[in-house]
Amino acid sequence: MDFGFIIAGFIVGFLVGLTGVGGGSLMTPILMIFFHIKPALAVGTDLLYASITKSVGIFAHGKLGNIDWRIVKLLAAGSVPASFATILFLRSINVDSTEAIATIKFSLGIALIITSVAVLLRTKLMSLLSKESLIPEKYVASSTVVLGIVLGGLVTLTSVGAGALGVTALIVLYPHKKITTIVGTDIAHAVPLTLVAGLGHASLGTVDYNLLGTLLIGSIPGIYIGSHLSAKVAEHWIRIALSAILIYVGFKLVLH
């Protein structure tokens, strides 16, 4: 079983570094569906897992000059307070109740379906926005903070959103940024967000530290290798395959 977790960690870490698709989009459903981990425990453990693995991504992308720290600060200004607010909400309910489990599964399923669409449309969106920006320049900074608020709540509740959704929204807001910069910036922002959300879940008792350690054995080398290959590998077919998997898993959770 431990070996299975290590393999899962490596695959997810590699894909996070390579494509910018968030670990939550992949790891949380893997833990729930294949390893039968309780939803709240899967989300909480995955959030701390993501904060550590994406720290490795910061090192790799930072070395390559792929991070815009001004955008990271704007996102965090919205996402960190939103994450705190979501943790307070989760503290007020029983996360192991039937209703809470159903809500987390449904929310995760919807987030995965939206994520799959975002992954599929990324190239088309980049082509469209290369001609004209959708957001007037004077609203870009405030829109970035609002994006952070949305991501903060979504990521804390489901662990999904910091990757593909974040990257796609940043492409809309910053169409003239290189995709490697968008991916690197998104990963850099995900670290404080997932750390705050993960520590909040730890305070709720919804983190399995043994599982976390096992996942990290595989994921740290995975994300490091994926980050270094991100500018060299044609990811088109990988994204199509990921989208198909996310749509399938999303509908499975929604209709369960």
Protein Blocks (a to p, Z undefined) as FASTA:
>chain_A
ZZmmmmmmmmmmmmmmmnopafklmmmmmmmmmnopafklmmmmmmmmmmmmmmmmmmmm
mmnopacfklmmmmmmmmmmmmmmmmmmmmmpcfkbmklmmmmmmmmmmmmmmmmmmmmm
mmmmmmmmmmocfbdfklmmmmmmmmmmmmmmmmmmnopajlmmmmmmmmmmmmmbcfkl
mmmmmmmmmmmmmmmmmmmmmmnopacfklmmmmmmmmmmmmmmmmmmmmmpccklmmmm
mmmmmmmmmmmmmmZZ
